[in-house]
Amino acid sequence: MKEKVLVGMSGGVDSSVCALMLKDKGYDISGVTLTLCDKDYSSDISDAKSVCDKLGISHVVIDLRKEFENFVISDFISQYKAGNTPNPCIVCNKHIKFGFMIEKAKELGFDKIATGHYAKITEENGRFLLLRGEDKSKDQSYVLYNLNQEQLSRSLFPLGEISKTVAREKADNNGLINADRPDSQDICFVPDGNYASFIERTDGFKSQEGDYVDINGNFLGKHKGV
C-alpha cells in the first residue's frame, strides 16, 4: 500500500513543489492549509487549493488559531517582556506544525506529514537524524533542531535534496500558479515587523524609556524602550 502523506501547504512555491515531488514519487497525498493567526488567509488558501486541483489531490483547511495563540504568541510576548529574543518559528515547528499537525494527520488516517523545509532526515541504527539541506543557502535545519524522534519519524522533507532554483523550475515547468511567488520574510502574526506595537496591542504591556550607561555608570543617552 502507498504511504498516505498529509502535505502542509502555505500557498507558497516550496510547499507546492513538496506536494508535486511526493506525488511523482508515488505517495498517496493530500494538502492541508493551517490557519494560525488573525490574518487574511484567503489568498494562501486559494493558491494552495489551486495547486491541489492541478495535482488532482484533495485539500483541507484546519483551524489551529487557538493552539497557535496558546503556544506561540504567548511565548513570544512573555519572552520579549523578560528581555529575551524568541524565535517563534522554532516554537511553532515543535508544537504546531510537527505537533498538532501530526496528531491531526494521524486522526485522519495519514502515515506521515510533509513540509517544504530545506532540510533532510536520514535513519541510522534505528535513530532518525536531522541534516542540512543540499542548498546550504536555503538550509532550514536550524529551525527544526528540537524535533523529537517521533516527529522526525513521521516527517518528510523532499526539498532537502534540491536547490531553491530547481524548486522554482519544477513549479514553472508544471504550471503551478505560485512559481514566481516571492519568499516570505516576516513573522506571520507581526507582518509589519513592529514587535513592540504588537505586544502593546495584544498584551497591554508598553516598553519604558531608559538610560544607556557605560561600565562605570556614566549616562550616555536614552533608549525608547527594550
Buried (B, 14 or more C-beta within 10 A) or exposed (E): EEBBBBBBBBBBBBBBBBBBBBBEEEBBBBBBBBBBBEEEBEEBBEBBBBBBEBBEBEBBBBEBBEBBBEBBBBBBBBBBEEEEEBEBBBBBBBBBBBBBBBEBBBEEEBBBBBBBBBBBBEEEEEEBEBEBBBBEEBBBBEBBEEBEEEBBBBBBBBBBEBBBEBBBBBBEEBEBBBBEBEEEEEBBBBEEEEBBEBBBEBBEEEBEEEEEEEEEEEEEEEEEEE
